[in-house]
Amino acid sequence: MQPEILFVSKKENTGGAAYEDQIKKILEGDYVVSVLELNSKKNNIFFFTKLKYAYQIKSYKPGKKYDILITNKAGVYAGILKKQFNKKILIFHHYFSEESAYPVVRSILKNRLLSNLKNFDHIIVVADYWKKFVAQYVDERKIYLICNSFNTKKIDTVKRSFQKTDFKKKYNIPDDKIIVYAGNALKIKGYLDVIAQLDAAKYFIITSGNKDKNTQLKHLHLQLDATEYIQLLCAADITVILSKFQEGWNRIAHESLICGTRVIGTDIAGFGELLHNASQIIYRDGDNLQELISKALDDDKLVADGMNYASQFNLEYLNERWKTFLLQMWAGE
C-alpha cells in the first residue's frame, strides 16, 4: 500500500509555488498525494488570513491520518495538528523580515515561524544561505538542501527554434536598442531602479508576470505562457534584477542563465549565492548600472560560466535529491 502525503500550500504565481508543483509531480509516482490548497486571498486585517489558514487545515478531513505532511510557511502560521502525521516536512524557501508593514506584527510572525520550526521532522531549504539561517534555530541534521530545478530539456528545445529577429518584430523592438529584462514589475523586486538608471534611448526594458496593483506601466510588460517566457529570456541581451527581497533563490535569474543570458543582480540572500556561484555580476548601491551592463555584454565568459552552473539543476537532479531524501527519512538517517 502506497504511503499517503498531504501537501499543504497556497496557489500563487511565485518561484516557490513552481518548486512545489514540481515536487508534487515527482511524488505522485510513489505516493498517494492529496493537496490542500489554502485560500491565499488576503484580508484587510493581516491576521485574518492566518486564522483562515488554520481553519482550512483543521477542518480538512478531520481525524484523517497521513504518513507525511509537506507544507510551506503558510502551514507553519496556520498551526499543524501533530497527531495527523507520522512525518512532517517543511519546505523553507525564504524568510522576508518585512512581510508586514507593522513592526509588532512582524515580531509576532517571526517568533511564530522560528519557534515552530522545531515541530518539523525535516526542513528542506533551496540555498545554502537558508540552510545556515535555519541552522540557528534547529539541529542542522534536520536540514536538507535541495535547490530549485528546471526543465532544461524544454528550455533547450525552445532555444533551438528561437529567432530573435522574430521576437523583436513581434514587439516592435528597434534593432539599435539593448534588450533588458527586469523580471516582475514589483517594486520590491527592483524594476523601478532599473528603469530609473537606464537611458530609454539606448535600452528597451521589459518586465513580465506579477506586477504591483494599480500601477500604470510605461514600458513593455508581458503576460506569457511557458514557451513564450523562455523566448523572452533568450531574446534579452541581459537580465537585471535589483531585488530588495530576501530571495530564496531567484528562478528568473537561474532560467536566464540556462538560456545563455547574462545576469546582473543584488547580493541578497539566496539570490546573491546564485550569482556568486554562477560567476555573474553583483550590483551594489552606487554602482553605475550602464557601465556594468557594458562590461557584462563584453564578457562572453559570463555566458559560459552561467550556463555551466545553472544547467546542472535539472529535473533529474530534483527527482534524485527528493527520492534520496525520502528514503533516508524512512530509514531514520
Helices and strands as residue ranges (DSSP letters): E 4-10, H 15-27, E 32-38, H 46-58, E 66-71, H 73-78, G 82-84, E 85-92, H 103-116, G 117-119, E 122-125, H 128-134, G 140-142, E 143-145, H 152-161, H 164-170, E 178-181, G 187-189, H 191-197, E 203-208, E 220-222, H 226-235, E 238-241, H 251-258, E 262-266, H 269-277, E 281-283, H 289-297, H 301-310, H 315-331
